[in-house]
């Protein structure tokens, strides 16, 4: 973003506003997320430059205060969403229990129980049981949807949710959840 000399002068004269926004709005290091204070200050300076570039007159400090705060909020929201979707690869931090090893007999018995449940189930519940089996073979929801008539991935996920609820209600399958 290129600023005119007048806009640069306004930014220089209002640099203290960035520190004031941070002081007023951020109350502790826990609110900074992955950012340091310097990062937040730089993000606030970007907001100040945006305010100078888009100012239409009026009280600049009031307008800039909001633009700076919005810029900081946008960065914190982005960082929060990004960290929520990232997976950790440190095995000590991952507390996911290993699935139980089923012997050949148990696997065949469970397969028979799933066959019976699929025959008794109706509509999308039966589709969900088929989708669960395909997922256990490594297929994604999108791939399963394509195999099952071009359904969307979120529909497959809904089928699986319904099938899991149905299967959890069946006492003969409860025994395998206890393993």
C-alpha positions as CSV (number, residue, x, y, z in Angstrom):
1,X,0.0,0.0,0.0
2,X,1.5,3.3,-1.0
3,X,0.8,6.3,1.2
4,X,1.0,9.9,0.1
5,X,3.2,12.3,2.1
6,X,0.2,13.7,3.9
7,X,-0.9,10.2,4.9
8,X,2.6,9.3,6.1
9,X,2.6,12.5,8.2
10,X,-0.8,11.5,9.7
11,X,0.5,7.9,10.5
12,X,3.7,9.3,12.1
13,X,1.7,11.7,14.2
14,X,-0.7,9.0,15.4
15,X,1.8,6.1,16.2
16,X,0.9,6.3,19.9
17,X,-2.6,5.3,19.0
18,X,-1.5,1.8,18.2
19,X,0.0,1.4,21.7
20,X,-3.1,2.9,23.3
21,X,-5.4,0.4,21.4
22,X,-3.2,-2.5,22.6
23,X,-3.2,-1.2,26.2
24,X,-7.0,-0.6,26.2
25,X,-8.1,-3.8,24.5
26,X,-5.5,-6.5,25.2
27,X,-5.4,-7.5,28.9
28,X,-2.7,-10.1,29.3
29,X,-0.3,-12.2,27.3
30,X,-2.8,-15.0,27.0
31,X,-4.8,-12.9,24.6
32,X,-1.9,-12.6,22.1
33,X,-2.2,-16.2,20.9
34,X,0.9,-17.1,18.8
35,X,1.9,-13.5,18.5
36,X,4.3,-11.4,20.6
37,X,3.7,-7.8,21.6
38,X,5.9,-6.6,18.7
39,X,3.8,-8.7,16.3
40,X,0.6,-7.2,17.5
41,X,2.2,-3.7,17.4
42,X,3.2,-4.3,13.7
43,X,-0.3,-5.5,12.9
44,X,-1.7,-2.4,14.6
45,X,0.6,-0.2,12.5
46,X,-0.8,-1.9,9.4
47,X,-4.2,-1.0,10.6
48,X,-3.1,2.6,11.2
49,X,-1.8,2.8,7.6
50,X,-5.1,1.4,6.3
51,X,-6.9,4.0,8.3
52,X,-4.8,6.8,6.8
53,X,-5.3,5.4,3.3
54,X,-9.1,5.2,3.7
55,X,-9.8,8.3,5.8
56,X,-12.6,10.4,4.5
57,X,-12.3,13.3,6.9
58,X,-13.8,13.6,10.4
59,X,-12.0,12.7,13.6
60,X,-9.1,10.6,12.4
61,X,-8.1,9.2,15.8
62,X,-11.6,7.8,16.4
63,X,-11.7,6.2,13.0
64,X,-8.1,4.9,13.2
65,X,-8.8,3.4,16.7
66,X,-11.5,1.2,15.2
67,X,-9.5,0.2,12.1
68,X,-6.4,-0.7,14.3
69,X,-8.6,-2.8,16.6
70,X,-10.3,-4.5,13.7
71,X,-6.9,-5.4,12.1
72,X,-5.7,-6.8,15.4
73,X,-8.9,-8.8,15.9
74,X,-8.7,-10.2,12.3
75,X,-5.1,-11.4,12.9
76,X,-6.0,-13.0,16.2
77,X,-9.0,-14.8,14.7
78,X,-6.9,-16.0,11.8
79,X,-4.3,-17.3,14.2
80,X,-6.9,-19.0,16.4
81,X,-8.5,-20.8,13.5
82,X,-5.2,-21.8,12.0
83,X,-3.9,-23.3,15.3
84,X,-7.2,-25.1,15.8
85,X,-6.9,-26.8,12.5
86,X,-3.2,-27.7,12.7
87,X,-2.4,-31.2,13.9
88,X,0.4,-31.9,16.3
89,X,2.9,-34.6,15.2
90,X,4.5,-35.1,18.6
91,X,3.4,-38.5,19.8
92,X,3.7,-37.6,23.4
93,X,1.2,-34.7,23.0
94,X,-1.3,-36.9,21.1
95,X,-3.4,-38.9,23.6
96,X,-5.2,-41.1,21.1
97,X,-5.6,-44.7,22.2
98,X,-4.8,-47.4,19.8
99,X,-7.8,-49.3,18.5
100,X,-8.1,-52.8,19.8
101,X,-6.6,-55.6,17.7
102,X,-9.4,-57.9,16.6
103,X,-8.6,-61.5,15.8
104,X,-9.9,-63.2,12.7
105,X,-12.8,-64.7,14.7
106,X,-13.8,-61.4,16.3
107,X,-13.5,-59.5,13.0
108,X,-15.8,-62.1,11.2
109,X,-18.3,-62.0,14.0
110,X,-18.3,-58.2,14.0
111,X,-18.7,-58.2,10.2
112,X,-21.7,-60.5,10.5
113,X,-23.2,-58.3,13.2
114,X,-22.7,-55.2,10.9
115,X,-24.3,-57.2,8.0
116,X,-27.4,-57.9,10.1
117,X,-27.6,-54.3,11.4
118,X,-27.3,-53.0,7.8
119,X,-30.1,-55.3,6.6
120,X,-32.4,-54.1,9.5
121,X,-31.5,-50.5,9.1
122,X,-33.4,-48.3,6.7
123,X,-32.4,-45.5,4.3
124,X,-29.6,-43.3,5.3
125,X,-28.7,-45.4,8.3
126,X,-27.9,-48.3,6.1
127,X,-25.9,-46.0,3.8
128,X,-24.0,-44.8,6.9
129,X,-23.1,-48.4,7.9
130,X,-21.8,-49.0,4.4
131,X,-19.9,-45.7,4.6
132,X,-18.4,-46.7,8.0
133,X,-17.1,-49.9,6.4
134,X,-15.5,-48.0,3.5
135,X,-14.0,-45.5,6.0
136,X,-12.4,-48.4,7.8
137,X,-10.7,-49.3,4.5
138,X,-9.3,-45.8,4.2
139,X,-11.7,-44.0,1.9
140,X,-12.5,-40.4,2.6
141,X,-16.1,-39.0,2.8
142,X,-15.7,-37.4,-0.6
143,X,-14.6,-40.7,-2.2
144,X,-17.4,-42.6,-0.5
145,X,-19.9,-40.0,-1.7
146,X,-18.7,-40.5,-5.3
147,X,-19.0,-44.3,-5.0
148,X,-22.5,-44.0,-3.5
149,X,-24.2,-42.0,-6.2
150,X,-22.4,-38.7,-6.2
151,X,-23.4,-37.6,-2.7
152,X,-21.7,-34.7,-1.1
153,X,-19.1,-35.3,1.6
154,X,-21.2,-33.6,4.3
155,X,-24.1,-35.9,3.5
156,X,-21.8,-38.9,4.0
157,X,-20.7,-37.5,7.3
158,X,-24.4,-37.1,8.3
159,X,-25.1,-40.8,7.3
160,X,-22.2,-42.0,9.4
161,X,-23.3,-40.0,12.4
162,X,-26.8,-41.5,12.1
163,X,-25.3,-45.0,11.7
164,X,-23.0,-44.6,14.7
165,X,-26.0,-43.6,16.9
166,X,-27.9,-46.6,15.6
167,X,-25.1,-49.0,16.1
168,X,-24.4,-47.7,19.7
169,X,-28.0,-48.5,20.5
170,X,-27.5,-52.2,19.6
171,X,-26.4,-54.3,22.6
172,X,-24.6,-56.9,20.6
173,X,-22.3,-54.3,19.2
174,X,-21.7,-52.7,22.6
175,X,-19.5,-55.6,23.5
176,X,-17.0,-54.6,20.8
177,X,-16.9,-51.0,22.1
178,X,-15.7,-52.4,25.4
179,X,-12.7,-54.2,24.0
